[in-house]
């Protein structure tokens, strides 16, 4: 069920990321690459282009690591109480 939820989240994000959607539909991205890009670009839409450029030259694991870094950087710093 978790995989299905992930696919639905990716589809939802693709509606707001036309360049990533076009790359996926055109066969330039695998579903795993699209998932990594959409989840990171949902947190930082400005990173979409960089991640799309990274996808063809990085392994899926490398792209996922870069996407994770984008998501982490987009999170507001947590303050200590």
Beta strands, then each sheet from edge to edge (+ up, - down):
end
